[in-house]
Amino acid sequence: MSSPSVVAVAGDDPRDASAETKLTLPDTWLVDSMDPLGSSMMFVSGLIMVTRNRYLAWPCLLLSINSVINSHPLRVKEGSQAGVSVIMLGIGALLACYMPLIMIGPKQPVA
Protein backbone atom coordinates (compact mmCIF):
# COMPACT_ATOMS: atom_id res chain seq x y z
CA MET A 1 0.00 0.00 0.00
CA SER A 2 1.22 3.40 -0.77
CA SER A 3 0.75 6.32 1.58
CA PRO A 4 -0.99 9.42 0.28
CA SER A 5 1.47 12.07 -0.76
CA VAL A 6 1.07 15.64 0.40
CA VAL A 7 1.61 18.25 -2.24
CA ALA A 8 2.65 21.66 -0.96
CA VAL A 9 1.36 24.59 -2.96
CA ALA A 10 3.49 27.74 -3.08
CA GLY A 11 2.06 30.37 -0.68
CA ASP A 12 0.02 27.76 1.20
CA ASP A 13 2.29 27.65 4.25
CA PRO A 14 0.92 29.93 7.01
CA ARG A 15 4.45 30.43 8.36
CA ASP A 16 5.72 31.84 5.08
CA ALA A 17 6.77 35.48 5.58
CA SER A 18 6.26 36.36 1.93
CA ALA A 19 2.50 35.68 2.24
CA GLU A 20 1.98 38.40 4.85
CA THR A 21 -0.38 41.27 4.04
CA LYS A 22 -0.97 44.57 5.75
CA LEU A 23 -4.03 44.83 8.03
CA THR A 24 -6.82 46.88 6.47
CA LEU A 25 -10.07 47.65 8.29
CA PRO A 26 -13.37 47.25 6.44
CA ASP A 27 -15.17 50.31 5.09
CA THR A 28 -18.07 50.01 7.53
CA TRP A 29 -16.41 49.26 10.85
CA LEU A 30 -18.70 48.72 13.83
CA VAL A 31 -18.51 51.74 16.12
CA ASP A 32 -19.76 51.58 19.69
CA SER A 33 -21.97 54.61 20.11
CA MET A 34 -24.47 55.73 22.68
CA ASP A 35 -28.11 56.29 21.86
CA PRO A 36 -28.52 60.03 22.49
CA LEU A 37 -32.29 60.03 21.94
CA GLY A 38 -32.88 57.17 24.37
CA SER A 39 -30.62 58.69 27.01
CA SER A 40 -32.25 62.10 26.74
CA MET A 41 -35.74 60.56 26.88
CA MET A 42 -34.81 58.72 30.08
CA PHE A 43 -33.68 62.04 31.59
CA VAL A 44 -36.81 63.88 30.42
CA SER A 45 -39.06 61.07 31.71
CA GLY A 46 -37.48 61.38 35.15
CA LEU A 47 -37.91 65.16 34.98
CA ILE A 48 -41.58 64.75 34.06
CA MET A 49 -42.12 62.40 36.99
CA VAL A 50 -40.71 65.00 39.36
CA THR A 51 -42.45 68.07 37.91
CA ARG A 52 -45.67 66.29 36.80
CA ASN A 53 -45.80 68.27 33.59
CA ARG A 54 -48.56 66.59 31.55
CA TYR A 55 -47.78 68.54 28.40
CA LEU A 56 -44.31 67.05 28.05
CA ALA A 57 -45.30 63.49 28.95
CA TRP A 58 -47.01 62.67 25.63
CA PRO A 59 -44.17 63.85 23.35
CA CYS A 60 -41.73 62.07 25.64
CA LEU A 61 -43.64 58.80 25.22
CA LEU A 62 -43.74 59.23 21.43
CA LEU A 63 -40.02 60.00 21.25
CA SER A 64 -39.19 57.02 23.45
CA ILE A 65 -41.13 54.75 21.07
CA ASN A 66 -39.26 56.40 18.20
CA SER A 67 -35.91 55.71 19.85
CA VAL A 68 -36.79 52.03 20.25
CA ILE A 69 -37.91 51.74 16.63
CA ASN A 70 -34.75 53.42 15.34
CA SER A 71 -32.31 51.61 17.63
CA HIS A 72 -29.41 49.62 16.22
CA PRO A 73 -28.72 46.76 18.66
CA LEU A 74 -25.33 45.98 17.14
CA ARG A 75 -24.12 49.57 17.54
CA VAL A 76 -25.11 50.01 21.17
CA LYS A 77 -22.53 49.65 23.91
CA GLU A 78 -22.79 46.66 26.21
CA GLY A 79 -23.79 48.55 29.35
CA SER A 80 -26.32 50.92 27.83
CA GLN A 81 -30.02 50.86 28.57
CA ALA A 82 -32.42 48.59 26.73
CA GLY A 83 -35.24 49.96 24.60
CA VAL A 84 -37.91 48.53 26.88
CA SER A 85 -36.67 50.58 29.83
CA VAL A 86 -37.04 53.81 27.84
CA ILE A 87 -40.66 52.99 26.98
CA MET A 88 -41.41 51.93 30.56
CA LEU A 89 -40.07 55.25 31.84
CA GLY A 90 -42.27 57.09 29.33
CA ILE A 91 -45.32 55.16 30.54
CA GLY A 92 -44.26 55.77 34.14
CA ALA A 93 -44.06 59.50 33.42
CA LEU A 94 -47.63 59.42 32.08
CA LEU A 95 -48.84 57.53 35.13
CA ALA A 96 -47.07 59.93 37.48
CA CYS A 97 -48.77 62.87 35.76
CA TYR A 98 -52.29 61.54 35.52
CA MET A 99 -52.52 59.39 38.65
CA PRO A 100 -53.15 62.35 41.02
CA LEU A 101 -56.01 63.52 38.79
CA ILE A 102 -57.65 60.10 38.97
CA MET A 103 -56.95 59.32 42.63
CA ILE A 104 -57.69 62.69 44.21
CA GLY A 105 -60.45 63.94 41.89
CA PRO A 106 -62.20 67.30 42.13
CA LYS A 107 -62.71 68.95 45.50
CA GLN A 108 -66.08 68.42 47.13
CA PRO A 109 -67.90 71.52 48.44
CA VAL A 110 -67.85 71.75 52.21
CA ALA A 111 -71.40 71.86 53.66
N, C-alpha and C positions, 0 to 999 in steps of 0.2 A: 504494500500500500504506500502510496506517496502522500506526503503531507502537503496541505495547501500552501502555496507560496504567497507571500505578502508582497505586493508591488507598491513601492513608495512613489507617490506622485510629487513632482517638484512643487514646493510651496505648501505642501500638506502638513508639514511638521509644525506643531504649535510652538516649538522652541526655536524655530528659525528666526533670526533677527532681521532678515531681509523682508519678512512678511509683515512687519509692524506697520501700523498706520496711525496717523495722528487722530486724537479724540476730537470728534465734532459733535456738538449738541444738536438735537433736532430743531426744526424751525418753530414748532409750537411746544415749548417746554412747559411742563406743569409748574405753575407758580402758586405757592401757598399765599392766599390773600384772605383778608377778613371780609365779612359781609357788612358793609357800612349801613345799608338800609335796615337789616335785621337788628344790628346793635343799637342804632338810633331809635328804632321802634320799641325796643325793650326799655330804653331810657325814658322815652315819652310815655309809655304805658305806666311805668312806675310813677312818673310825674302826675299823670292823670289820676291815678289812684290816691295820691296824696291831696291834690287840689280839688278833685271831683268836678272837673270841667267836662260837662257832657258834650260840648261842641267839638272838642278835640278827640273824643273817644271813638266816634264813628270813622273819621279819616284814619286814625291810628289802626283800627281794626282792618280797614281796607288795605292800607299799606303793609301791614304785617302779612296778610294773605298774599299780596303782591310779592313780597320778599321770599315767601316760601315757594311760590310758583316759579320765580326767576332764579332760584338758588342752583348752584352748581356743586353737587356733593363732592366731586373729585377735586375741586379747587379750594375747599374750605379746610382750614387748619384742624388738627386733631382735637384740640381742646375747646373749639368754639361751640356756640349754642346750637341746638337742633332747631329745625323749623317749627316743630310742634310747640316748643316752649314760647316762641314769639307769638304764635296764634293764641295760646292759652293766656299769655299776659294781656293781649288785646281784649279777649273775652272777660278776663278778670277786671280790666279797667272799666269795661261797660257795666259789669255787675256792681263794682264799687261806686259808680256814678248813679245808677238807677235804683239800687237796693234801698237807700234811705227814702226815696219817693214812694216805694211800694210798702215798706215796713212801717214808716211813721204815718204817712197819709196826711190829709188836710187837718187843720186844727178844728176842733169842735167848739162851738160857742159855749161859753160858761153861763149857766143859768142862775 
